[in-house]
Amino acid sequence: MRKKKAPDQQTGANIQMMAETLGVSIGTIDRALHNRGRISEKTRARVLQLAQELGYKPNLAARHLRLNRRFRVSVNLPFTIASFFDPLRTGVSEGARSFEHSLALEFRSYERSDDELQTSVRNALDNQVDGIILAPSNTQKTIRLMEQAKSKGVSIVCVATDVPESSRLTAVTAHPFSCGAMSAEVIADSAHRPGSIAVLVGNIENYNQSEKLRGFRQTLAEFSPAHSFGPVLESRDIQELAYKLTRTAFQRNKNLCGLYVSTANSMPAIRALQDIGKLSQVAIVTTDLFPELVPLLRDSIVRATIYQCPEMQGNIAAKALFHYLADGTMPEPSIEVIPQLILRSNLPLYIKTNPAMSAGNSP
């Protein structure tokens, strides 16, 4: 039996075969495949076409290991809303695992404030990283800092939300308009009486939050003219403020019959409704999934939650950034994960894949 070639030998043989087939040098094949060096577009196209026909995929991690090149990527995400950002960090780690010999992750966590985000990004830039994965804030200071990163040759991939007008390489998010639209459709079917639907947001200036609001408002008007949009309660993801705003709104406005929480910061709002005795009277749709939410979904106190797939976002972001750094492969301008609707009926499937979720207790 002929001995199977090692992966690097196979790669070398493929490159040599392509060079012989096209009548060019091995160096030309390498430059075409890895988008470096001067080469005519006609030759590059011929090489890439042949590579596609052969199903050839370069082992980027092995190549950079041989060259003793290791990229450093800073992952800048907040501590706040751990139920979302912890799985996102896990996803980044999983996405980077295939390239662990060529990619080093540096996690920089901070409390959720614009000033602390900027401090953590400056720290990454001072440490001369090659790329940054971050959840941006939509402020001019942050946008200028991202421009500064670009001027230093540092590539940025946004996760969780986007700043389209910035110089980021790409953004990986759960399609925000759809998140809002799905929520409105559920609430339109769940609210048992006409009235207004309150929306609890984090920061209205946040691009994804504003898109969720747009999707919610537009779909609610389409599906249920009997329900009006608003008020919008801006908590800035501060738990105490979320509790206070929700309690005050539902005490003062007897016409409120529904609540959409567009961030993962839903438990303070649920506690507020429970404390004023209105938890069973309000149609509630939340965002993401965590243990405390599980019994509320089981009991239909929360009608549904919109899962933004944070692990998948992190996984995709890590791979997109590495391929750009290693091979110059440009990702799509934005990468949108399809949000998922979790109801009581399919909740067991999510718990089965993540048993830690079953530890939840009602508020």
N, C-alpha and C positions, 0 to 999 in steps of 0.2 A: 504494500500500500504506500502510495506516495505521501510523504509528509506534508501536511498543510503549512502554507507559508504564514509567518507572523504578520500581524497587521501592517507594520512598517514596510515589510518586504512586498506585501501585496500592493501597497500604495506606490512604492517605487516602480514595481512592474507595470502598473497601470499608467503611470506618467511616461515611462519609457515607451510603452506601446502606443500611446497617443502621439508622442514625438515622432516615432517611426511612421505612423499612419499619415500624419500631416506633413512630414518632411521638414520639421523644424527642430530646434534644439530643446533639450529638457528644460533649460533655463527659461525659454519662451513659454513653454507649457506652465511652468511654475508661476511666472509673472501673470499670465492670463487668468489662472485659477484663483490667484490670491490678490488680484487687483493691485499690483505694485510694479513699479518700474515702467519704462516707456515701451509701448507696444502698440501697433496699429489696431484700430477698432475692427478692421476686417479680420485680422489674425485672431484677435481676442474672441470674436464671434464664432469663428471656426472651431477654436479650442472648446469653448463653452458648449457649443452644439454637440461636439463629439463626447464631451464629458457627460452631458445629459443622456445621450444615447446609450452610453456604457453604464449609466447609473452610478457614476463616480462621485463620491462625496469626500472631500479632503478631511483628514483627521486634524482639525485645527489645534486641539489641545496638545496632541503629540508633536506637531510641528513647532509650536511655541516652546514646548518643553525642551526639544532638541536645541532650540536657539537660546535657551536659558532666559526666555522672556516671560515675565509674570505680570499680569495686569492687576492693579489695585483699584477696587471699587468700594466707595463709601455708601453705606445704606443709612440714610437719614430719615428716621420715622419717629413719631411721638410716642411717649408712654401712654398718653391719654387714649381712651377707647381701646384698651388692650384686646377686647374681644374681636376687633377688626385688625389692628396692626400687628398683633402677635402672629396670627396665621399668615399675614402678608410677609412677615420676616421669614417664617418657616418656608414659604413658597420661594422666596429669593434664594435661601440656602439650598433647597432642592434643585432649583434651576441651575445653580452654579456647580452642583456636585459633579456633573459630567466633565467639567473643566477645572477641577480642583487643583491640578498641578500647574495650571496657567492663569488661574484667577483667585485672588485673595480678597475676601470680603472684610470690610471694617465697619462694624455697626456703631452708629452714633445716634443715641436716643436722647430725647429732650421733652420737657413739658410742652404742651400744645400752645405755643405763643409764637407770634411772628418774629419777635426779637430773638427768641431761643433757636428758632429754625435758622435764622441768618447766622447766628453764632456758630451753630454746628456745621453749616456749609462752609463758612470761612475757615473753620478748623480743618475741614477736609481739604480745602484748597491749599492751606498752609502746609499740609502734609503731602502735597503734590500727588494726589490720586489721579488715576486715569479717567475715572468716570464716577458719577453719582446717581443713585436711585433715591428719589425723594417724593414726599407728598407736599406739593407746593402750596403757598398761600398766594392769593391773587392781589398782591400789593406791588406798588412801583419799586419799593426797596428790594423785594425778592426778585422781581424781573430784572432789575439792574445787576443783582448779584449773579443771576444766571447768565447774563451777558458777559460779566467778568469771567465766569468760569469758561465760557466759550472762547474768550480771547486768550485764555491760558491753555487752550487745547483740551479742556475737560468736557466730556460729553455727559449730558444729563437726560435721564429717563424719568418721567413723572409717573407716579402710580396713585390710584384712588381718586385723583382729580387732575385737572388739566389747566394749563395757562396757555391757550393757543397762540397768543400774541408774543410769547417768549421765544427764546432761542433753543428750547429743549429739542433733543433728538426725536423723541416720540413720547406718547403718553399711553399708558395701559389703564383702562377704566372699565367699569361695568356701564354699559350704554345708559347715560343718565336720563335722557328723555324717556326711554322705555321704562326705567325704574318708576318714574313718576306716573306714567300712563298706566302701567300695570296696577299700581296702588289705587288710582282713581277708579279703575274698572271694578276692583274688588269692593271698595267702599260703596260704590254706587249700587252694588247688588246686596250689600250687607246692612246698610243703614235702614232701619225699619220705619223711619218717618222723615218727612221733608225737613230741611234745615241747612245749616252751614257746616262746612268741614274745616276744622283748624289744621294747620300744617306747622309742625315743629321742625325747624331747620337748625343747622349749625351756624354757618356764616353765609348770608345772602350774597356777599361778594364772590364767594367761591363759585367757580364756573359750573361744577357738577351740581351744586345745590340749586343754582338758578335754572339749569336745564331740567332738573327734576321738577321744580315748580312749574316750569313751562309745560312739561308733559302732563303733569297732574291737572293743571287748570284747563288745558285744552281738551283732555279726555273726559274730565268730569262734565264739562259743558256739553260734550257730544253724547255721553251715555246717560246722563241724569240731570235734566233741566230742573228737577225738583230740589236739587242740592246746589247750594252756592259755595263759591270758593272763598276761604279765608275765615278768620284772620291768620296771618303768618307770624309765628312766634320765633324770634331769633335768639337761640340760647348760647351761641358761640361755643357749644359743646361743654359748657360749664354745668355740672349736674345740679347745683343748687339753683341756678337761674332757670334751668329747664323745668324743675319742680315748681318754682314760684310762678313762672309764666303760664304753665298749664293749669295750675290750681286757680289762679286769678281769672284766666279766660273762661273757664267752664263754670266758675261761680257767678260771674257777672253776666254771661250770655246764655240764657236758657234755651236759645235756639240751636246751640251747637249739638250735633248728633254724631259727629265722626272726628277722628284724629289720624292724620298720617304723620309718622315720625320719619323724616328723610335721612337721618343719621343713625348710627348704632347706639346712640345715647338715649335709648327709649325707656329704661327702667325708672328714672326719676319722674317722667310724665305718667307712667302707669301707677306709680305710688301716689302721685297727686290725685289722680282720678279715684283711686281706692279710698284715700283719706277723706274725700268729700262725698263718698257713697255713690259715685257715678260710673264705676268701672264696668258694670254689666249693662249700662244704658248707652254706651258709646261704641260705635264700630271703629275698631283700631287696626291699622296696618303699620307694621314696623319695618326696620331695615336690618338685615343680617341675622345671624343665628348664634346664640350663646346659651349656656346652661339655664340661666334664670328665665329665659324666654320659653323654654320647652314646655313646662306645665301649663303655661298660659295659652299656648297653641293647642295643646292636648284638650284643654277645657273650652276651647273656642272663645276665650276671653279676648285673645288677639286673633283676628280672623285670618291673617296671613302675614308673612314677612318676605321681603324682597332680598334674596341672597346675592351679594355682590362678588362672590367667589374670590376672596382675598388671596388664598394660596395660589390659585391659578394666575391672578394678576402678578404676584411676585415672581412666580416661575417664568412667565413669559417675559417680564421685564429683565430678569437676569440674563436670559438667553439672548434677547435682542441686543442688549448692551455688549455682551461678550462678542457676539458675531460681528458687530460693528467695529469694536476695538481690534479684534484679531484679524478680520478679513475685509474690513471696509464695506460689509454688506449693510446697505441702508434699509432700515425697517420702514414700514408704512408710517405716514405722518401721524396717525393715531391708530391704536389697536384696541378694539372694543370687545370686551367679553360679554356674552349674552347673560343678562341677569336671570335668576331663577326664582320662581314663585314657590314658596314652601307653605303648604296647607296642613291641616290636621291629617288628611288622608295620606300624604306622602312623607310626613315627618319621620316615621320609622325608618325609611330608607336613608335619610341623612344621619340619623342616630346610629344606624348600623355601620356606616362608614366612619363615624366618629363617636365611639362609645362615651367619650368624656362629656358629651352633650346631655346624657341621661342623668347627670348629677344635679340638675336644676331643681329649685324649690320655688313655689309661688311666692309673690311679694308679701 
